[in-house]
Amino acid sequence: MKNIDAHPVRILGLDPGLRRLGWGLIDVDGARLSWVAHGVIEPDVDGELAQRLLYLFEGVSQVIAHYRPHEAAIEETFVNMNPASTLKLGHARAAAMLAPARAGLPVAEYAALDIKKSVVGAGHADKDQVLFMVKRLLPLAGKAEGGMKADAADALACAITHAHKRKAAALLARSPRPSRSASEAVAQAKPRSASEAVAQAKPRSSSEAVAQVKSGAA
């Protein structure tokens, strides 16, 4: 299959969290996915909220400056039973999204259900299943020094999902669309003459209407 992109595309995946923010980078070259790096950004849990968010933002910014990705993808916030926790997670997600946006990268968003379906094949897969499949799809990631935490695996899964989605979108855009024949297009676009338009718009006489009703009854 012909490579959709002229050059390999580097994707940054982000798994937002206020305690731990996972990140992972892959290179996409046609149908080939290659692991680049992954890690977890962990702010001081005892720090002020604003300082923790700043730490996350600066940490993601450093990853972008070092690895220079072309695109980014992030997991959407799921609604927790605890509204306060959901709100804090939203803060962390916003801090993570700002870094690639500031660097001029497009940022795609994916629901956790879509990510699990794309990587594992089941929308209700657990973190261990996601970790297992990420190691299968990116063998070098599982052999990296220091291993791989679940947060980093989720971030790589997000990047993999984006790679699959962008490839599908590109193929759809390239697929030929059914077109009408030239004669059909001309016939449909041909304007009616004034007499035809008047004849079609002309109201029927009462005798014509009665004759049509009788014909239908027969």
Secondary structure, 3 states (H helix, E strand, C coil): CCCCCCCCEEEEEEECCCCCEEEEEEEEECCEEEEEEEEEECCCCCCCHHHHHHHHHHHHHHHHHHHCCCEEEEECCCCCCCHHHHHHHHHHHHHHHHHHHHCCCCEEEECHHHHHHHHCCCCCCCHHHHHHHHHHHCHHHHCCCCCCCHHHHHHHHHHHHHHHHHHHHHHHHHCCCCCCCHHHHHHHHCCCCHHHHHHHHCCCCHHHHHHHHHHHHC
